[in-house]
Each structure stands twice: as C-alpha cells, then as structure tokens.
Amino acid sequence: MARKASSPEQVASPRDRVVDALMTLAAEREWADIPLEAIAEEAGLGLADLRDLFPSKGAMLGGFVRRIDRVTLEGTPADLIDQPARDRVLDLMLRRFDALRPYRHALRSIHRAFQGDVPGMLALNQQALNSWRYLLASVGIETEGPMGLVKLQGAILVFARVMPVFLDENDETLPKTMAALDRELSRGEWVLRRAEGLDRLMAPLRGFCRAAKDLRRPGRNSERDAA
C-alpha cells in the first residue's frame, strides 16, 4: 500500500501517484535499486496498472520532467518578455531550480545514476530538448532553425553544468547556484555570438546550395528542355 494518503478532495491521478512514488523511492535508494514492484506498491497500484501507465522508469522520469515543465511555464511573469534575453533566461532557470527544490534528495540519487551512462544521457538530452523548446518559447526565445538548435543545446548545457552546484547547496537563497548560472550564461553568450557570426558567414553558401539543388530537380530540367 502507498504510504501517502490523500484527502478525498485532493486525490492524485494514478500517473501523479507513480511519479510521486518514483521520487519518494529515489530519495531513499539508489536508482538501480528501485524495482518496478516497489514503485507499484508505493503508488498503491498493481504491476498491470503500472505497465498501462508507463513502460519504464525512464518514462516515469519523463513524467516528472513534464510536471516540472508545467510548474515552470505556469509561473512565467507576464511582464518578463520586456526584459533583455539574458535576464529572461536567468529568471526561467531560477524558477526551474526553485520547482526542483522539493525533490533535491531524489535528484541527487538520479544524477549519480546517470553519470557515465551514455545511452541514458542521450535519452535525457532528448527529453531536455522537448522541455527547453517550450521553456525558451515561454520567454520569447526563438528555437527554430540551426541557430534555434544551438540555443536549445546551449540552455541544456548551462542548466546541466549548474545542476551539481544546485544539488550540493544548502542555502535556500541559492547564492552559489545563482553565481554559477551567471558564469555559465556568460560563457553561453560568448559561444552564441560566435555561432551567430558563423551562421551569417554561411548564409550565402546555404543559398547557393539551395539554388543548386533546385536546378537539379527533374521538373526544372524538363521545363528548360521544353523551352
């Protein structure tokens, strides 16, 4: 049976109960030591019901990520869009860290488990791409095209590099986390400026390649022969 009881007025959905169960157990055990049976028991579900809801622990972790996304997105201030891009991203990342605070013990265990796990890190990066596409859009940062991908991966890298600082910090005002964010955002801006310069230099070449591709299309050749 689950150890956490909900009042009749606030009954959590089965999916939420599974996510809560996963994070509760992750705060108590190593990630590899959390069997599916324990998650089902903690959530008050049978294994068949758990399987219907999530195919794996990684999918459950994805459910947790979407929960944090929603909290962060719903907390976006209406007047933030008028601020400089750096301030908007800083505010966004601080709000995301704030949403993660209640789960810090679980996140330490999860963070340790994925160190050196290349397939696991790639899966997490894909989840992060989906998350940050929405998160950056919420503060007016364009994420389409080649430069959009640079911005997405840059945001993911900044957040990932600051995460260990956040997990080790005990001060609730997060001064070390804020200082680390400031440093990493400065580095990110430096890289982005150079990437934007390279993108401008490559623009004529991309235009030439598109034109050459159009000329090689069968329809184009037929029209030219007919003329």
Rosetta silent file (secondary structure, phi, psi, omega in degrees, C-alpha in Angstrom):
SEQUENCE: MARKASSPEQVASPRDRVVDALMTLAAEREWADIPLEAIAEEAGLGLADLRDLFPSKGAMLGGFVRRIDRVTLEGTPADLIDQPARDRVLDLMLRRFDALRPYRHALRSIHRAFQGDVPGMLALNQQALNSWRYLLASVGIETEGPMGLVKLQGAILVFARVMPVFLDENDETLPKTMAALDRELSRGEWVLRRAEGLDRLMAPLRGFCRAAKDLRRPGRNSERDAA
SCORE:     score description
SCORE:     0.000 S_00000001
   1 L     0.000  151.039  177.328    0.000    0.000    0.000 S_00000001
   2 L   -70.466  144.870 -178.825    1.135    3.571   -0.562 S_00000001
   3 L   -82.334  -17.540 -177.099    2.462    5.344    2.473 S_00000001
   4 L  -103.535  121.998  178.338    0.971    8.709    1.492 S_00000001
   5 L  -100.229  142.212  178.151   -2.757    9.133    1.862 S_00000001
   6 L  -108.453  149.482  176.183   -4.664   11.857    0.033 S_00000001
   7 L   -72.016  156.884  179.958   -7.802   13.581    1.215 S_00000001
   8 H   -56.701  -30.814 -177.376  -10.983   12.855   -0.798 S_00000001
   9 H   -77.512  -17.391 -173.882  -10.871   16.406   -2.150 S_00000001
  10 H  -131.102   52.691  179.128   -7.293   16.042   -3.417 S_00000001
  11 L   -77.424  122.556 -179.685   -6.985   12.557   -4.854 S_00000001
  12 L   -75.292  150.587  176.068   -3.954   12.413   -7.162 S_00000001
  13 L   -67.810  158.192  177.561   -4.256   10.804  -10.565 S_00000001
  14 H   -56.116  -38.889  179.049   -2.616    7.381  -10.993 S_00000001
  15 H   -63.905  -43.210  178.033    0.108    8.928  -13.148 S_00000001
  16 H   -64.049  -37.820  179.018    0.884   11.531  -10.499 S_00000001
  17 H   -64.551  -36.682  178.178    0.966    8.826   -7.820 S_00000001
  18 H   -67.417  -44.625  178.307    3.509    6.877   -9.845 S_00000001
  19 H   -61.565  -43.849  177.411    5.721    9.949  -10.308 S_00000001
  20 H   -60.723  -41.707 -179.687    5.444   10.712   -6.586 S_00000001
  21 H   -63.361  -44.300  179.778    6.310    7.103   -5.769 S_00000001
  22 H   -59.540  -46.722 -176.781    9.357    7.147   -8.022 S_00000001
  23 H   -71.280  -33.489  175.748   10.729   10.342   -6.489 S_00000001
  24 H   -62.949  -45.803 -178.707    9.987    9.160   -2.933 S_00000001
  25 H   -70.295  -35.673  178.661   11.907    5.933   -3.525 S_00000001
  26 H   -65.321  -28.057  177.029   14.745    7.718   -5.337 S_00000001
  27 L   -73.917  -17.117 -176.485   15.241    9.869   -2.235 S_00000001
  28 L  -106.904  -24.105 -173.588   15.695    6.679   -0.180 S_00000001
  29 L  -134.997  167.956  170.279   17.568    4.344   -2.558 S_00000001
  30 L   -73.126  150.620 -176.413   19.961    4.251   -5.454 S_00000001
  31 H   -54.219  -43.633 -177.857   18.255    4.408   -8.853 S_00000001
  32 H   -68.502  -16.600 -177.934   19.325    0.869   -9.781 S_00000001
  33 H   -97.480   16.833  178.808   17.844   -0.433   -6.520 S_00000001
  34 L  -107.280   98.269  179.394   14.294    0.725   -7.279 S_00000001
  35 L   -79.365  159.374  179.228   12.353   -2.230   -8.745 S_00000001
  36 H   -60.347  -35.235 -179.850    9.083   -1.794  -10.571 S_00000001
  37 H   -61.216  -38.377 -179.687    7.299   -3.765   -7.855 S_00000001
  38 H   -68.039  -38.453  178.840    8.355   -1.198   -5.238 S_00000001
  39 H   -64.512  -44.701  179.299    7.102    1.691   -7.375 S_00000001
  40 H   -61.058  -43.986 -179.783    3.757   -0.029   -7.892 S_00000001
  41 H   -64.655  -44.232  179.676    3.407   -0.729   -4.167 S_00000001
  42 H   -61.536  -35.077 -178.773    4.360    2.824   -3.223 S_00000001
  43 H   -85.105   -7.106 -178.654    1.797    4.175   -5.685 S_00000001
  44 L    73.595   34.797 -177.845   -0.907    1.784   -4.490 S_00000001
  45 L  -126.799  161.512  170.011   -1.178    0.087   -7.887 S_00000001
  46 L   -86.270  163.427 -179.711   -0.752   -3.358   -9.353 S_00000001
  47 H   -62.281  -35.131  179.206    2.001   -4.072  -11.855 S_00000001
  48 H   -63.193  -41.652  178.070   -0.548   -4.383  -14.676 S_00000001
  49 H   -67.089  -40.013  178.748   -1.865   -0.894  -13.948 S_00000001
  50 H   -61.625  -42.084  179.804    1.671    0.463  -13.696 S_00000001
  51 H   -63.670  -36.346  177.899    2.527   -1.045  -17.076 S_00000001
  52 H   -64.518  -30.848 -175.529   -0.532    0.608  -18.634 S_00000001
  53 H   -85.819  -43.243 -176.144    0.643    3.977  -17.346 S_00000001
  54 L  -142.652  136.041  179.399    4.402    3.843  -18.005 S_00000001
  55 L   -81.135  -16.293 -175.083    6.593    1.401  -19.951 S_00000001
  56 L  -162.041  169.530  174.667    9.750    2.054  -17.909 S_00000001
  57 H   -65.234  -34.257  177.693   11.368    4.009  -15.082 S_00000001
  58 H   -61.858  -38.358  177.563   12.771    6.349  -17.719 S_00000001
  59 H   -67.428  -36.626  176.186    9.233    7.134  -18.877 S_00000001
  60 H   -63.505  -40.547  176.946    8.234    7.805  -15.262 S_00000001
  61 H   -63.705  -36.066  174.410   11.170   10.197  -15.008 S_00000001
  62 H   -62.437  -36.049  175.322    9.877   11.846  -18.162 S_00000001
  63 H   -63.260  -37.597  176.370    6.553   12.310  -16.381 S_00000001
  64 H   -64.850  -43.353  179.765    8.388   14.071  -13.578 S_00000001
  65 H   -60.089  -42.797  178.575   10.146   16.334  -16.079 S_00000001
  66 H   -64.297  -34.089  175.924    6.795   17.292  -17.630 S_00000001
  67 H   -61.793  -46.394  179.773    5.480   18.109  -14.148 S_00000001
  68 H   -65.972  -37.390  175.722    8.391   20.494  -13.574 S_00000001
  69 H   -56.608  -47.955 -177.635    7.876   21.965  -17.047 S_00000001
  70 H   -61.917  -45.557  178.992    4.266   22.794  -16.203 S_00000001
  71 H   -59.300  -43.956 -178.744    5.164   24.407  -12.880 S_00000001
  72 H   -67.014  -45.545 -178.406    7.868   26.492  -14.567 S_00000001
  73 H   -64.849  -40.654 -179.263    5.713   27.508  -17.526 S_00000001
  74 H   -69.740  -19.621 -179.235    2.742   28.455  -15.363 S_00000001
  75 L   -93.549    8.036 -178.815    4.998   30.656  -13.221 S_00000001
  76 L   -69.628  121.389  179.438    6.256   32.825  -16.092 S_00000001
  77 L   -64.233  143.354 -177.217    5.653   36.508  -15.212 S_00000001
  78 L   -65.978  -30.728 -175.731    3.531   38.378  -17.752 S_00000001
  79 L   -93.973    6.504 -176.628    5.966   41.320  -17.944 S_00000001
  80 H   -67.234  -29.258 -174.111    9.120   39.219  -18.346 S_00000001
  81 H   -62.044  -20.558 -179.324    9.053   39.468  -22.141 S_00000001
  82 H   -82.645   -6.833 -177.321   10.137   43.131  -21.948 S_00000001
  83 L   -85.750  160.433  174.865   13.438   42.237  -20.251 S_00000001
  84 L   -57.773  153.600 -175.645   16.771   41.558  -22.016 S_00000001
  85 H   -56.467  -41.586 -179.338   17.168   37.984  -23.275 S_00000001
  86 H   -61.193  -43.022 -179.982   19.809   37.136  -20.663 S_00000001
  87 H   -65.968  -36.514  178.672   17.547   38.273  -17.803 S_00000001
  88 H   -64.859  -43.773 -179.506   14.640   36.271  -19.220 S_00000001
  89 H   -69.360  -39.050  178.103   16.689   33.079  -19.412 S_00000001
  90 H   -61.267  -46.304  178.673   18.171   33.658  -15.948 S_00000001
  91 H   -60.750  -43.101  179.831   14.703   34.106  -14.452 S_00000001
  92 H   -59.579  -46.683 -177.212   13.487   30.985  -16.273 S_00000001
  93 H   -69.064  -37.408  177.471   16.331   28.831  -14.968 S_00000001
  94 H   -65.752  -39.254  177.353   15.988   30.094  -11.407 S_00000001
  95 H   -65.559  -34.883  178.913   12.252   29.325  -11.461 S_00000001
  96 H   -69.149  -42.518  175.749   13.027   25.838  -12.737 S_00000001
  97 H   -62.410  -38.258  178.908   15.554   25.229   -9.967 S_00000001
  98 H   -63.112  -38.730  178.227   13.003   26.516   -7.471 S_00000001
  99 H   -66.699  -25.288 -178.885   10.458   23.985   -8.778 S_00000001
 100 H   -84.974  -12.572 -174.334   13.054   21.223   -8.277 S_00000001
 101 H   -52.040  -47.125 -176.793   13.809   22.097   -4.642 S_00000001
 102 H   -63.191  -14.859 -174.526   11.339   19.649   -3.016 S_00000001
 103 H  -110.562   18.563 -170.965   12.932   16.775   -4.946 S_00000001
 104 H   -61.401  -40.950 -179.493   16.597   17.530   -4.282 S_00000001
 105 H   -62.425  -43.774  178.710   17.332   14.302   -2.371 S_00000001
 106 H   -65.128  -40.533 -177.340   15.836   12.185   -5.153 S_00000001
 107 H   -66.498  -31.773  176.082   17.641   14.167   -7.830 S_00000001
 108 H   -60.714  -44.746  179.425   20.999   13.552   -6.176 S_00000001
 109 H   -64.569  -44.041 -179.170   20.442    9.808   -6.487 S_00000001
 110 H   -66.197  -41.110  179.640   19.229   10.102  -10.086 S_00000001
 111 H   -61.196  -43.512  177.584   22.112   12.399  -11.022 S_00000001
 112 H   -61.923  -40.803 -174.614   24.648    9.895   -9.679 S_00000001
 113 H   -64.684  -31.396 -174.647   22.989    7.031  -11.541 S_00000001
 114 H   -93.806   -3.237  177.152   23.277    8.672  -14.955 S_00000001
 115 L   -66.642  123.293 -179.770   26.920    9.722  -14.695 S_00000001
 116 L    82.394   -3.064  178.378   28.821    7.779  -17.337 S_00000001
 117 L   -92.656   91.814 -173.556   25.637    6.204  -18.736 S_00000001
 118 H   -61.911  -50.037  178.176   25.880    7.361  -22.363 S_00000001
 119 H   -59.437  -40.096  178.832   22.565    5.874  -23.614 S_00000001
 120 H   -64.308  -40.293  179.451   20.802    7.223  -20.530 S_00000001
 121 H   -66.676  -37.252  177.638   22.322   10.673  -21.017 S_00000001
 122 H   -64.620  -39.980  177.722   21.247   10.705  -24.672 S_00000001
 123 H   -64.825  -41.859  177.986   17.691    9.832  -23.644 S_00000001
 124 H   -64.450  -36.654  179.517   17.726   12.588  -21.031 S_00000001
 125 H   -65.156  -37.476  177.267   19.034   15.049  -23.605 S_00000001
 126 H   -64.432  -41.827  175.248   16.111   14.234  -25.903 S_00000001
 127 H   -61.324  -40.802 -178.859   13.697   14.882  -23.039 S_00000001
 128 H   -65.120  -38.384  177.199   15.544   18.114  -22.319 S_00000001
 129 H   -59.115  -44.544  178.763   15.217   19.239  -25.949 S_00000001
 130 H   -62.890  -41.665 -179.501   11.448   18.780  -25.732 S_00000001
 131 H   -65.716  -51.409 -172.214   11.329   20.662  -22.423 S_00000001
 132 H   -73.071  -20.178  172.874   13.528   23.584  -23.354 S_00000001
 133 H   -60.832  -42.494  177.290   11.781   24.148  -26.660 S_00000001
 134 H   -75.046  -42.328 -176.482    8.688   25.109  -24.653 S_00000001
 135 H   -62.963  -45.949  179.082   10.578   26.796  -21.842 S_00000001
 136 H   -67.407  -36.504  176.692   12.540   29.115  -24.120 S_00000001
 137 H   -60.484  -33.697 -177.707    9.404   29.858  -26.144 S_00000001
 138 H   -66.035  -20.869  178.516    7.714   30.962  -22.906 S_00000001
 139 L  -113.765   20.591  172.396   10.249   33.793  -22.545 S_00000001
 140 L    76.510   25.501  178.031   10.275   34.770  -26.227 S_00000001
 141 L   -98.853  122.636 -179.065   13.466   32.985  -27.317 S_00000001
 142 L   -69.336  134.069 -177.775   13.341   31.673  -30.906 S_00000001
 143 L  -126.042   13.758  179.517   14.227   27.980  -31.196 S_00000001
 144 L   -92.988  155.809  176.573   13.639   27.216  -34.888 S_00000001
 145 H    77.368 -179.306 -178.062   16.343   26.631  -37.473 S_00000001
 146 H   -57.869  -43.683 -179.640   20.068   25.927  -36.984 S_00000001
 147 H   -69.531  -30.217  175.551   20.579   28.776  -34.519 S_00000001
 148 H   -62.360  -40.392  178.234   17.496   27.669  -32.607 S_00000001
 149 H   -65.161  -38.029  176.786   19.106   24.276  -32.069 S_00000001
 150 H   -61.376  -43.172  179.579   22.276   25.994  -30.838 S_00000001
 151 H   -64.528  -41.928  179.139   20.199   27.960  -28.328 S_00000001
 152 H   -60.830  -51.848 -178.216   18.373   24.815  -27.183 S_00000001
 153 H   -66.509  -32.669  177.306   21.540   22.808  -26.625 S_00000001
 154 H   -63.907  -43.646  178.436   23.193   25.810  -25.038 S_00000001
 155 H   -63.569  -41.890  178.708   20.390   26.162  -22.495 S_00000001
 156 H   -61.507  -44.146 -178.708   20.519   22.425  -21.747 S_00000001
 157 H   -64.945  -44.006  178.293   24.287   22.565  -21.234 S_00000001
 158 H   -58.447  -48.836 -177.391   24.096   25.617  -18.958 S_00000001
 159 H   -63.805  -40.936 -179.199   21.416   24.013  -16.800 S_00000001
 160 H   -65.810  -37.960 -179.017   23.271   20.678  -16.661 S_00000001
 161 H   -70.527  -28.347 -179.745   26.552   22.326  -15.638 S_00000001
 162 H   -86.917  -21.249 -176.428   24.852   24.231  -12.814 S_00000001
 163 H   -52.833  -46.140  179.122   22.820   21.250  -11.578 S_00000001
 164 H   -59.825  -34.963  177.579   25.622   19.772   -9.371 S_00000001
 165 H   -64.584  -45.977  178.542   26.022   23.146   -7.664 S_00000001
 166 H   -59.882  -43.410 -176.993   22.280   23.295   -7.000 S_00000001
 167 H   -67.381  -28.488 -178.493   22.205   19.747   -5.631 S_00000001
 168 H   -92.210   -8.181 -174.154   25.058   20.435   -3.197 S_00000001
 169 L   -85.402  134.143  179.636   23.823   23.835   -1.982 S_00000001
 170 L  -101.338  -22.933 -179.945   22.159   24.065    1.427 S_00000001
 171 L   -70.032  122.401 -176.767   21.424   27.812    1.491 S_00000001
 172 L   -67.682  -16.240  177.155   17.763   28.272    0.499 S_00000001
 173 L   -84.424   -5.461  174.605   18.564   31.596   -1.197 S_00000001
 174 L    55.280   46.969 -179.935   20.790   29.674   -3.661 S_00000001
 175 H   -65.022  -37.531 -179.911   23.693   32.169   -3.863 S_00000001
 176 H   -69.732  -38.886  178.114   26.116   29.574   -5.282 S_00000001
 177 H   -64.191  -42.848  179.746   23.581   28.409   -7.836 S_00000001
 178 H   -64.649  -40.944  178.848   22.915   31.992   -8.931 S_00000001
 179 H   -65.400  -41.096  178.488   26.654   32.719   -9.232 S_00000001
 180 H   -65.301  -40.664  176.891   27.192   29.535  -11.260 S_00000001
 181 H   -60.719  -42.580  179.929   24.278   30.423  -13.533 S_00000001
 182 H   -60.896  -44.440  179.079   25.739   33.872  -14.117 S_00000001
 183 H   -64.023  -47.720 -176.183   29.110   32.387  -15.095 S_00000001
 184 H   -68.160  -35.139  176.751   27.647   29.731  -17.383 S_00000001
 185 H   -66.878  -35.618  176.552   25.287   32.174  -19.087 S_00000001
 186 H   -63.194  -43.549  176.696   28.240   34.474  -19.789 S_00000001
 187 H   -63.175  -41.736  179.856   30.077   31.577  -21.409 S_00000001
 188 H   -62.771  -39.244  178.246   26.964   30.659  -23.338 S_00000001
 189 H   -63.329  -39.436  179.007   26.582   34.195  -24.649 S_00000001
 190 H   -61.086  -46.768  179.297   30.193   34.132  -25.862 S_00000001
 191 H   -64.985  -42.195 -177.961   29.610   30.890  -27.766 S_00000001
 192 H   -63.491  -41.036  178.833   26.269   32.104  -29.155 S_00000001
 193 H   -59.873  -41.926  179.636   27.786   35.327  -30.518 S_00000001
 194 H   -71.617  -35.518  176.666   30.404   33.335  -32.400 S_00000001
 195 H   -65.902  -38.787  178.276   27.850   30.840  -33.637 S_00000001
 196 H   -65.733  -37.685  176.563   25.692   33.701  -34.921 S_00000001
 197 H   -63.507  -42.761  177.515   28.731   35.141  -36.718 S_00000001
 198 H   -64.658  -38.453  179.573   29.426   31.785  -38.338 S_00000001
 199 H   -62.827  -39.658  178.222   25.759   31.463  -39.290 S_00000001
 200 H   -66.099  -40.240  179.007   25.899   34.818  -41.079 S_00000001
 201 H   -64.506  -34.356 -177.012   29.071   33.784  -42.918 S_00000001
 202 H   -83.263  -12.511 -175.876   27.453   30.522  -44.026 S_00000001
 203 H   -56.787  -46.646  178.470   24.204   32.137  -45.217 S_00000001
 204 H   -61.286  -38.102  179.585   25.429   32.799  -48.814 S_00000001
 205 H   -65.304  -39.527  177.817   26.717   29.220  -49.086 S_00000001
 206 H   -63.440  -39.726  178.320   23.375   27.824  -47.921 S_00000001
 207 H   -64.075  -40.150  177.719   21.620   29.973  -50.524 S_00000001
 208 H   -63.692  -42.312 -179.619   23.953   28.683  -53.246 S_00000001
 209 H   -64.710  -39.036  178.002   23.348   25.056  -52.188 S_00000001
 210 H   -64.747  -41.820  179.958   19.566   25.562  -52.270 S_00000001
 211 H   -64.732  -41.927  178.855   19.772   27.098  -55.740 S_00000001
 212 H   -64.223  -37.877  178.876   21.961   24.229  -56.996 S_00000001
 213 H   -64.880  -41.277  178.793   19.541   21.711  -55.552 S_00000001
 214 H   -62.879  -38.085 -178.898   16.626   23.397  -57.314 S_00000001
 215 H   -67.380  -26.069 -178.854   18.475   23.273  -60.631 S_00000001
 216 L   -84.593   -6.130 -179.373   18.986   19.523  -60.272 S_00000001
 217 L   -68.148  137.963 -178.944   15.275   18.803  -59.845 S_00000001
 218 H   -54.777  -40.383 -179.120   13.788   16.834  -62.798 S_00000001
 219 H   -59.445  -38.971  179.751   10.965   19.293  -63.204 S_00000001
 220 H   -64.469  -45.046 -178.906   13.407   22.142  -63.681 S_00000001
 221 H   -64.088  -39.996 -179.834   15.349   20.258  -66.366 S_00000001
 222 H   -62.921  -42.331  179.899   12.112   19.324  -68.211 S_00000001
 223 H   -63.022  -39.360 -178.244   10.971   22.948  -68.235 S_00000001
 224 H   -68.842  -40.959  179.183   14.342   24.054  -69.590 S_00000001
 225 H   -64.769  -39.683 -179.653   14.360   21.378  -72.329 S_00000001
 226 H   -63.625  -35.682  179.726   10.814   22.261  -73.367 S_00000001
 227 L   -68.142    0.000    0.000   11.815   25.897  -73.734 S_00000001
